[in-house]
Structure formats: C-alpha cells, structure tokens
Amino acid sequence: MVLTDETMDEILDYLDKSIENLSKEALVNLEMDDGLSGILSFLQNQFDIRLENILLAKKSSIHHLESGMKNKIIQRKQLVIDRMIKQYKN
C-alpha cells in the first residue's frame, strides 16, 4: 500500500503521543540499569517497533517507503527523543 503524507503524519502524531506517554512512565520509574541512555535506547526501539507494527497493519513496511518519508520519520524520531532528553533534564 502506498501511504500518503497525510497518513504518515497521522501515524507519526500517534507515535509521538504514544512514546511521550511511555517516556513519562519510564522517567518516573528510572529503574533501567543504564539510566537515561538506557531509557532513550528503549524509547527509540519502541518507536521503531510500533512504527513497523502500524505500517504492517496498513499492509506496508518501512522498507516500502520512499526516501522522503523515511527522512521524515528519522527527523520526527529525533525530535521526540530530543524532547524526552529535555524533559529529563528539567
């Protein structure tokens, strides 16, 4: 299935909220052995896993996306992670 920019934006908005909620729980429970770096790694992995699951449900895959959409995903993922780092420091 070919995904439109609008559909990808909706997916990324959903992931943004999902990872933000997950990060709040993780930051409150700071029980990971690696501290912040462990939490960030966990959140990045969760972003990737959840994205792929959503794409699979839409009969697509990260491997089927054009490079522009992949770049959009990479940029959005970095924004989410940067925001989590900022939250942790506050």
All heavy atoms as an XYZ file, in Angstrom:
731
protein
N       0.833     -1.176      0.000
C       0.000      0.000      0.000
C       0.882      1.245      0.000
O       1.852      1.329      0.723
C      -0.905      0.005      1.239
C      -1.686      1.262      1.418
S      -2.652      1.205      2.941
C      -3.625      2.646      2.697
N       0.527      2.211     -0.809
C       1.250      3.473     -0.849
C       0.638      4.408      0.183
O      -0.573      4.627      0.204
C       1.163      4.111     -2.259
C       1.841      5.462     -2.269
C       1.770      3.185     -3.299
N       1.470      4.925      1.053
C       0.999      5.821      2.104
C       1.151      7.277      1.661
O       2.164      7.654      1.078
C       1.792      5.604      3.387
C       1.667      4.230      4.025
C       2.585      4.129      5.231
C       0.243      3.953      4.439
N       0.158      8.070      1.967
C       0.216      9.493      1.654
C       0.948     10.225      2.778
O       1.120      9.687      3.872
C      -1.193     10.086      1.509
O      -1.851      9.989      2.778
C      -2.005      9.354      0.447
N       1.347     11.461      2.496
C       1.979     12.278      3.530
C       1.027     12.491      4.701
O       1.442     12.495      5.860
C       2.404     13.637      2.963
C       3.697     13.559      2.168
O       4.525     12.672      2.456
O       3.877     14.385      1.255
N      -0.248     12.653      4.392
C      -1.248     12.867      5.439
C      -1.345     11.647      6.360
O      -1.367     11.777      7.583
C      -2.615     13.161      4.821
C      -3.686     13.457      5.839
C      -5.029     13.772      5.194
O      -5.048     14.293      4.067
O      -6.057     13.468      5.835
N      -1.379     10.463      5.768
C      -1.431      9.232      6.558
C      -0.175      9.081      7.405
O      -0.245      8.719      8.582
C      -1.607      7.998      5.647
O      -2.790      8.157      4.884
C      -1.677      6.721      6.450
N       0.976      9.387      6.822
C       2.230      9.282      7.568
C       2.252     10.284      8.717
O       2.698      9.961      9.823
C       3.436      9.504      6.651
C       4.763      9.315      7.359
S       4.958      7.730      8.228
C       5.009      6.602      6.863
N       1.740     11.488      8.493
C       1.666     12.478      9.574
C       0.780     11.975     10.709
O       1.107     12.163     11.884
C       1.147     13.818      9.051
C       2.174     14.561      8.210
O       3.383     14.260      8.333
O       1.772     15.440      7.423
N      -0.336     11.346     10.369
C      -1.228     10.791     11.395
C      -0.520      9.691     12.191
O      -0.639      9.626     13.418
C      -2.503     10.243     10.759
C      -3.428     11.309     10.215
C      -4.590     10.746      9.415
O      -4.734      9.504      9.325
O      -5.349     11.561      8.858
N       0.209      8.838     11.494
C       0.960      7.767     12.150
C       2.005      8.365     13.081
O       2.155      7.943     14.236
C       1.616      6.832     11.110
C       0.549      6.026     10.381
C       2.647      5.914     11.775
C       1.061      5.258      9.173
N       2.735      9.360     12.603
C       3.788      9.975     13.411
C       3.216     10.732     14.608
O       3.803     10.725     15.693
C       4.658     10.889     12.543
C       5.517     10.152     11.508
C       6.211     11.141     10.596
C       6.508      9.222     12.170
N       2.057     11.369     14.431
C       1.396     12.035     15.559
C       1.017     11.020     16.632
O       1.213     11.247     17.826
C       0.141     12.791     15.100
C       0.460     14.044     14.313
O       1.621     14.524     14.366
O      -0.450     14.555     13.622
N       0.474      9.883     16.190
C       0.104      8.821     17.122
C       1.345      8.304     17.859
O       1.335      8.131     19.084
C      -0.592      7.681     16.379
C      -0.820      6.482     17.263
C      -1.902      6.445     18.136
C       0.061      5.406     17.248
C      -2.093      5.362     18.979
C      -0.127      4.319     18.086
C      -1.203      4.303     18.941
O      -1.386      3.234     19.776
N       2.414      8.051     17.111
C       3.650      7.554     17.727
C       4.221      8.571     18.704
O       4.721      8.210     19.777
C       4.694      7.251     16.655
C       4.543      5.930     15.943
C       5.527      5.845     14.785
C       4.759      4.777     16.888
N       4.147      9.823     18.342
C       4.635     10.900     19.203
C       3.949     10.833     20.566
O       4.603     10.823     21.614
C       4.334     12.231     18.510
C       5.146     13.387     19.049
O       5.744     13.254     20.120
O       5.170     14.441     18.383
N       2.636     10.747     20.563
C       1.870     10.684     21.811
C       2.167      9.389     22.570
O       2.308      9.385     23.789
C       0.372     10.800     21.519
C      -0.036     12.168     21.036
C      -1.483     12.194     20.614
C      -1.802     13.512     19.926
N      -3.112     13.501     19.293
N       2.252      8.303     21.839
C       2.498      7.008     22.448
C       3.862      6.973     23.150
O       3.979      6.526     24.295
C       2.419      5.923     21.369
O       2.754      4.678     21.884
N       4.883      7.443     22.479
C       6.235      7.438     23.048
C       6.337      8.448     24.186
O       7.016      8.206     25.186
C       7.290      7.709     21.952
C       7.273      6.583     20.907
C       8.682      7.874     22.552
C       7.562      5.196     21.456
N       5.638      9.566     24.062
C       5.638     10.548     25.149
C       5.048      9.940     26.423
O       5.607     10.098     27.514
C       4.847     11.791     24.750
C       4.878     12.881     25.804
C       4.185     14.154     25.367
O       4.009     14.367     24.154
O       3.809     14.930     26.262
N       3.926      9.245     26.290
C       3.317      8.586     27.454
C       4.244      7.521     28.033
O       4.392      7.404     29.251
C       1.967      7.978     27.087
C       0.917      9.024     26.832
O       0.999     10.134     27.345
N      -0.077      8.684     26.039
N       4.856      6.759     27.159
C       5.786      5.720     27.601
C       6.990      6.338     28.312
O       7.454      5.819     29.331
C       6.238      4.888     26.398
C       7.065      3.657     26.675
C       6.289      2.668     27.545
C       7.455      3.004     25.356
N       7.473      7.449     27.804
C       8.646      8.090     28.412
C       8.321      8.629     29.801
O       9.165      8.595     30.693
C       9.184      9.206     27.527
O       8.337     10.325     27.553
N       7.105      9.144     29.980
C       6.716      9.635     31.300
C       6.784      8.511     32.319
O       7.296      8.692     33.429
C       5.305     10.231     31.256
C       5.242     11.559     30.551
C       3.819     12.059     30.454
C       3.744     13.338     29.634
N       2.357     13.784     29.438
N       6.286      7.351     31.951
C       6.339      6.196     32.843
C       7.785      5.777     33.105
O       8.158      5.480     34.237
C       5.562      5.029     32.244
C       4.073      5.242     32.182
C       3.351      4.086     31.506
O       3.842      2.939     31.603
O       2.312      4.335     30.887
N       8.583      5.760     32.045
C       9.975      5.328     32.179
C      10.775      6.300     33.040
O      11.579      5.882     33.879
C      10.611      5.191     30.796
N      10.545      7.587     32.856
C      11.291      8.581     33.632
C      10.899      8.554     35.108
O      11.738      8.766     35.978
C      11.084      9.981     33.050
C      11.739     10.222     31.685
C      11.343     11.579     31.140
C      13.248     10.098     31.773
N       9.639      8.280     35.378
C       9.186      8.185     36.769
C       9.826      6.970     37.430
O      10.216      7.018     38.607
C       7.646      8.095     36.836
C       7.170      7.678     38.209
C       7.030      9.429     36.450
N       9.975      5.909     36.688
C      10.472      4.648     37.248
C      11.968      4.440     37.070
O      12.466      3.392     37.405
C       9.715      3.471     36.635
C       8.258      3.497     37.020
O       7.912      3.844     38.134
N       7.393      3.160     36.080
N      12.688      5.339     36.526
C      14.138      5.272     36.298
C      14.835      4.046     36.879
O      15.829      4.141     37.571
C      14.815      6.518     36.860
C      14.845      7.733     35.964
C      15.545      8.876     36.658
C      15.474      7.463     34.640
N      14.287      2.890     36.582
C      14.844      1.651     37.122
C      15.735      0.927     36.124
O      16.213     -0.160     36.404
C      13.707      0.725     37.563
C      12.915      1.287     38.718
C      11.726      0.425     39.086
O      11.568     -0.663     38.507
O      10.952      0.857     39.949
N      15.949      1.515     34.980
C      16.801      0.865     33.995
C      18.255      0.977     34.442
O      18.688      2.008     34.961
C      16.604      1.487     32.626
C      15.190      1.325     32.101
S      15.166      1.554     30.336
C      14.509     -0.004     29.852
N      19.010     -0.066     34.243
C      20.390     -0.117     34.695
C      21.265      0.960     34.062
O      22.202      1.441     34.673
C      20.994     -1.494     34.414
C      20.336     -2.588     35.236
O      19.794     -2.265     36.317
O      20.363     -3.747     34.801
N      20.960      1.335     32.832
C      21.797      2.286     32.114
C      21.335      3.731     32.277
O      21.803      4.610     31.567
C      21.837      1.925     30.625
C      22.468      0.568     30.387
O      23.343      0.180     31.172
O      22.078     -0.092     29.408
N      20.400      3.997     33.163
C      19.923      5.355     33.385
C      19.278      5.953     32.154
O      18.548      5.278     31.428
N      19.574      7.216     31.897
C      18.952      7.931     30.786
C      19.276      7.286     29.443
O      18.395      7.150     28.592
C      19.378      9.397     30.781
C      18.789     10.263     29.670
C      17.263     10.291     29.746
C      19.360     11.662     29.715
N      20.512      6.876     29.235
C      20.868      6.278     27.946
C      20.092      4.985     27.707
O      19.680      4.696     26.584
C      22.368      6.033     27.834
O      22.791      5.082     28.781
N      19.849      4.223     28.765
C      19.051      3.003     28.640
C      17.604      3.313     28.301
O      16.994      2.632     27.476
N      17.074      4.357     28.926
C      15.692      4.758     28.643
C      15.565      5.248     27.210
O      14.626      4.893     26.497
C      15.232      5.844     29.644
C      15.075      5.222     31.033
C      13.937      6.490     29.190
C      14.823      6.221     32.129
N      16.521      6.065     26.777
C      16.473      6.581     25.398
C      16.576      5.447     24.377
O      15.866      5.448     23.370
C      17.566      7.614     25.180
C      17.414      8.910     25.971
C      18.608      9.818     25.742
C      16.117      9.610     25.622
N      17.433      4.509     24.640
C      17.559      3.353     23.752
C      16.246      2.571     23.704
O      15.779      2.176     22.631
C      18.695      2.451     24.229
O      18.788      1.298     23.441
N      15.647      2.371     24.874
C      14.365      1.676     24.966
C      13.291      2.417     24.173
O      12.537      1.817     23.398
C      13.963      1.556     26.439
C      12.559      1.078     26.646
C      12.211     -0.243     26.407
C      11.573      1.953     27.084
C      10.903     -0.688     26.599
C      10.272      1.516     27.282
C       9.931      0.198     27.039
N      13.225      3.746     24.326
C      12.211      4.537     23.625
C      12.433      4.522     22.111
O      11.480      4.436     21.341
C      12.209      5.976     24.147
C      11.763      6.143     25.603
C      11.957      7.585     26.049
C      10.316      5.703     25.786
N      13.686      4.579     21.684
C      13.976      4.509     20.247
C      13.548      3.164     19.675
O      12.956      3.098     18.597
C      15.469      4.735     19.992
C      15.886      6.164     20.239
C      17.386      6.363     20.147
O      18.172      5.435     20.357
N      17.790      7.577     19.842
N      13.829      2.100     20.411
C      13.418      0.768     19.962
C      11.897      0.659     19.908
O      11.340      0.090     18.962
C      13.993     -0.313     20.868
C      15.473     -0.491     20.683
O      16.025     -0.176     19.638
N      16.140     -0.974     21.718
N      11.224      1.201     20.911
C       9.766      1.164     20.929
C       9.181      1.960     19.765
O       8.196      1.551     19.160
C       9.229      1.699     22.260
C       9.364      0.725     23.396
C       8.583     -0.550     23.130
O       7.394     -0.509     22.874
N       9.261     -1.683     23.185
N       9.779      3.091     19.444
C       9.332      3.887     18.307
C       9.397      3.046     17.035
O       8.436      2.968     16.269
C      10.208      5.142     18.171
C       9.760      6.107     17.112
C       8.998      7.218     17.451
C      10.105      5.933     15.773
C       8.584      8.118     16.483
C       9.698      6.819     14.800
C       8.932      7.916     15.157
N      10.547      2.400     16.824
C      10.747      1.574     15.621
C       9.766      0.406     15.566
O       9.173      0.129     14.520
C      12.182      1.043     15.566
C      13.208      2.144     15.392
O      12.842      3.255     14.939
O      14.392      1.899     15.715
N       9.606     -0.275     16.682
C       8.714     -1.444     16.736
C       7.274     -1.029     16.480
O       6.564     -1.652     15.676
C       8.842     -2.158     18.097
C      10.213     -2.838     18.212
C       7.711     -3.162     18.306
C      10.569     -3.277     19.622
N       6.846      0.024     17.154
C       5.453      0.479     16.999
C       5.198      1.000     15.597
O       4.138      0.755     15.020
C       5.132      1.532     18.057
C       5.108      0.929     19.446
C       4.996      1.963     20.538
N       5.125      1.317     21.842
C       4.513      1.718     22.932
N       3.744      2.782     22.912
N       4.679      1.066     24.064
N       6.169      1.704     15.030
C       6.020      2.190     13.654
C       5.850      1.018     12.694
O       4.940      1.009     11.859
C       7.232      3.029     13.249
C       7.286      3.444     11.782
C       6.106      4.339     11.411
C       8.606      4.142     11.471
N       6.709      0.038     12.809
C       6.629     -1.112     11.899
C       5.312     -1.854     12.072
O       4.703     -2.281     11.085
C       7.817     -2.055     12.113
C       7.926     -3.142     11.074
C       8.142     -2.644      9.642
O       8.670     -1.545      9.432
O       7.764     -3.392      8.699
N       4.836     -2.005     13.297
C       3.549     -2.668     13.527
C       2.392     -1.905     12.891
O       1.489     -2.505     12.299
C       3.296     -2.863     15.023
C       4.143     -3.961     15.610
O       4.637     -4.843     14.913
N       4.352     -3.905     16.910
N       2.409     -0.584     13.001
C       1.368      0.227     12.370
C       1.433      0.092     10.858
O       0.404     -0.075     10.192
C       1.486      1.705     12.799
C       1.159      1.860     14.285
C       0.582      2.592     11.951
C       1.513      3.227     14.857
N       2.649      0.157     10.321
C       2.799      0.037      8.864
C       2.348     -1.340      8.376
O       1.696     -1.441      7.330
C       4.252      0.310      8.458
C       4.733      1.749      8.647
C       6.216      1.850      8.326
C       3.925      2.720      7.799
N       2.676     -2.373      9.123
C       2.249     -3.722      8.737
C       0.720     -3.833      8.744
O       0.141     -4.479      7.863
C       2.858     -4.770      9.663
C       4.350     -5.036      9.472
C       4.872     -5.966     10.560
C       4.646     -5.589      8.100
N       0.087     -3.197      9.704
C      -1.378     -3.202      9.764
C      -1.977     -2.498      8.549
O      -3.091     -2.805      8.131
C      -1.854     -2.542     11.050
N      -1.217     -1.580      7.971
C      -1.670     -0.866      6.783
C      -1.124     -1.508      5.504
O      -1.103     -0.904      4.446
C      -1.252      0.596      6.864
C      -1.950      1.332      7.997
C      -1.722      2.809      7.904
C      -2.515      3.552      8.944
N      -3.945      3.523      8.728
N      -0.641     -2.730      5.656
C      -0.110     -3.506      4.532
C       1.079     -2.806      3.858
O       1.210     -2.772      2.638
C      -1.206     -3.781      3.493
C      -2.464     -4.382      4.068
C      -2.621     -5.807      3.655
C      -3.947     -6.388      4.032
N      -4.127     -6.671      5.426
N       1.936     -2.248      4.699
C       3.133     -1.574      4.220
C       4.293     -1.965      5.117
O       4.144     -2.819      5.992
C       2.921     -0.049      4.226
O       4.002      0.588      3.580
N       5.432     -1.353      4.916
C       6.617     -1.615      5.721
C       7.563     -0.439      5.557
O       7.507      0.286      4.563
C       7.303     -2.897      5.263
O       8.561     -3.054      5.895
N       8.438     -0.255      6.509
C       9.435      0.813      6.411
C      10.264      0.636      5.144
O      10.704      1.595      4.533
C      10.313      0.865      7.681
C      11.168      2.131      7.730
C      11.213     -0.339      7.789
C      10.434      3.351      8.127
N      10.451     -0.598      4.731
C      11.258     -0.895      3.550
C      10.566     -0.494      2.251
O      11.218     -0.348      1.230
C      11.616     -2.383      3.516
C      12.289     -2.837      4.763
N      13.544     -2.431      5.138
C      11.854     -3.640      5.761
C      13.864     -2.965      6.292
N      12.857     -3.711      6.697
N       9.248     -0.297      2.296
C       8.496      0.066      1.103
C       8.323      1.570      0.941
O       7.775      2.015     -0.062
C       7.110     -0.585      1.126
C       7.163     -2.072      1.110
N       6.330     -2.837      1.890
C       7.961     -2.942      0.456
C       6.607     -4.113      1.697
N       7.599     -4.209      0.832
N       8.771      2.337      1.917
C       8.575      3.782      1.868
C       9.634      4.451      1.010
O      10.774      3.995      0.938
C       8.625      4.365      3.281
C       7.581      3.852      4.267
C       7.819      4.467      5.635
C       6.180      4.144      3.782
N       9.245      5.553      0.398
C      10.218      6.318     -0.383
C      11.158      7.049      0.570
O      10.847      7.244      1.749
C       9.501      7.296     -1.307
C       8.653      8.303     -0.585
C       7.892      9.218     -1.517
O       7.359      8.752     -2.531
O       7.852     10.413     -1.202
N      12.289      7.458      0.068
C      13.321      8.039      0.925
C      12.848      9.315      1.624
O      13.241      9.583      2.759
C      14.594      8.312      0.132
O      14.350      9.254     -0.894
N      11.992     10.103      0.983
C      11.468     11.315      1.613
C      10.692     11.009      2.877
O      10.805     11.716      3.885
N       9.887      9.950      2.827
C       9.118      9.556      4.014
C      10.034      8.984      5.086
O       9.827      9.222      6.276
C       8.025      8.562      3.657
C       6.825      9.216      3.056
S       5.388      8.161      3.207
C       4.234      9.104      2.249
N      11.034      8.233      4.676
C      11.991      7.698      5.649
C      12.712      8.834      6.359
O      12.900      8.790      7.577
C      13.000      6.771      4.966
C      12.412      5.449      4.541
C      13.456      4.582      3.869
C      12.847      3.278      3.387
N      13.839      2.438      2.701
N      13.097      9.859      5.595
C      13.758     11.016      6.207
C      12.829     11.730      7.183
O      13.255     12.177      8.250
C      14.250     11.988      5.134
C      15.443     11.457      4.374
O      16.196     10.640      4.881
N      15.603     11.907      3.150
N      11.569     11.835      6.816
C      10.574     12.460      7.689
C      10.466     11.690      9.002
O      10.399     12.284     10.084
C       9.221     12.482      6.972
C       8.125     13.183      7.701
C       6.858     13.091      6.873
C       6.121     14.392      6.901
N       4.923     14.383      6.078
N      10.468     10.376      8.919
C      10.392      9.524     10.113
C      11.628      9.719     10.979
O      11.517      9.879     12.202
C      10.237      8.034      9.712
C       8.868      7.815      9.080
C      10.462      7.123     10.909
C       8.725      6.481      8.387
N      12.796      9.732     10.370
C      14.047      9.903     11.112
C      14.060     11.252     11.845
O      14.409     11.326     13.019
C      15.266      9.775     10.172
C      15.397      8.326      9.683
C      16.553     10.246     10.865
C      16.345      8.144      8.525
N      13.638     12.296     11.142
C      13.608     13.624     11.751
C      12.614     13.678     12.910
O      12.905     14.244     13.967
C      13.260     14.681     10.709
C      14.344     14.901      9.691
C      13.911     15.773      8.523
O      12.745     16.117      8.394
N      14.854     16.109      7.665
N      11.457     13.097     12.712
C      10.429     13.119     13.766
C      10.884     12.316     14.978
O      10.694     12.734     16.117
C       9.128     12.559     13.201
C       7.950     12.655     14.123
C       7.511     14.110     14.332
N       6.245     14.183     14.984
C       5.066     14.242     14.362
N       5.003     14.287     13.056
N       3.966     14.285     15.050
N      11.504     11.169     14.725
C      12.014     10.343     15.818
C      13.042     11.135     16.627
O      13.024     11.105     17.856
C      12.632      9.061     15.255
C      13.182      8.124     16.291
C      13.747      6.889     15.610
C      14.426      5.961     16.551
N      15.011      4.806     15.855
N      13.918     11.859     15.952
C      14.929     12.648     16.652
C      14.297     13.761     17.476
O      14.715     14.031     18.598
C      15.950     13.228     15.662
C      17.140     13.860     16.350
C      17.891     12.872     17.232
O      18.249     11.785     16.795
N      18.120     13.240     18.475
N      13.256     14.392     16.940
C      12.541     15.425     17.696
C      11.925     14.849     18.969
O      11.987     15.475     20.034
C      11.444     16.055     16.833
C      11.902     17.007     15.738
C      10.713     17.425     14.872
C      12.582     18.224     16.325
N      11.330     13.680     18.848
C      10.720     13.021     20.005
C      11.789     12.720     21.060
O      11.609     13.014     22.245
C       9.980     11.729     19.591
C       9.559     10.911     20.793
C       8.779     12.062     18.718
N      12.908     12.179     20.644
C      13.984     11.823     21.573
C      14.571     13.087     22.210
O      14.815     13.119     23.420
C      15.072     10.983     20.869
C      14.488      9.656     20.382
C      16.276     10.768     21.774
C      13.834      8.802     21.451
N      14.765     14.132     21.418
C      15.285     15.390     21.962
C      14.341     15.958     23.017
O      14.783     16.480     24.045
C      15.507     16.417     20.849
C      16.684     16.071     19.952
O      17.494     15.194     20.322
O      16.781     16.675     18.861
N      13.055     15.857     22.765
C      12.070     16.341     23.728
C      12.129     15.527     25.021
O      12.005     16.072     26.116
C      10.674     16.294     23.110
C       9.670     17.115     23.876
C       8.361     17.312     23.154
N       7.707     16.072     22.795
C       7.474     15.672     21.550
N       7.815     16.405     20.530
N       6.866     14.528     21.315
N      12.360     14.217     24.907
C      12.464     13.372     26.096
C      13.704     13.748     26.916
O      13.653     13.785     28.147
C      12.533     11.892     25.728
C      11.346     11.337     24.967
S       9.770     11.670     25.715
C       9.040     12.731     24.485
N      14.802     14.044     26.239
C      16.020     14.453     26.927
C      15.773     15.764     27.672
O      16.167     15.914     28.836
C      17.191     14.608     25.923
C      17.584     13.232     25.370
C      18.396     15.288     26.582
C      18.557     13.293     24.208
N      15.107     16.683     27.028
C      14.790     17.972     27.647
C      13.911     17.777     28.881
O      14.129     18.398     29.924
C      14.108     18.892     26.635
C      13.889     20.281     27.115
C      13.275     21.139     26.017
C      12.985     22.531     26.530
N      12.362     23.365     25.498
N      12.914     16.898     28.774
C      12.051     16.610     29.926
C      12.848     16.030     31.085
O      12.631     16.381     32.233
C      10.953     15.608     29.544
C       9.797     16.208     28.831
C       8.737     15.154     28.519
O       8.972     13.948     28.595
N       7.553     15.610     28.150
N      13.757     15.156     30.778
C      14.562     14.520     31.812
C      15.424     15.546     32.544
O      15.577     15.491     33.762
C      15.443     13.419     31.220
C      16.360     12.774     32.234
C      15.856     11.877     33.164
C      17.707     13.084     32.280
C      16.667     11.285     34.128
C      18.538     12.515     33.220
C      18.013     11.615     34.139
O      18.841     11.045     35.085
N      15.975     16.488     31.787
C      16.858     17.488     32.382
C      16.098     18.499     33.228
O      16.685     19.142     34.078
C      17.645     18.194     31.291
C      18.695     17.288     30.670
C      19.501     17.998     29.625
C      20.560     17.059     29.062
N      21.362     17.707     28.038
N      14.796     18.642     32.992
C      14.004     19.594     33.785
C      13.549     18.967     35.013
O      13.330     18.491     35.792
C      12.799     20.109     33.003
C      13.235     21.053     31.907
O      14.286     21.655     31.983
N      12.429     21.173     30.878
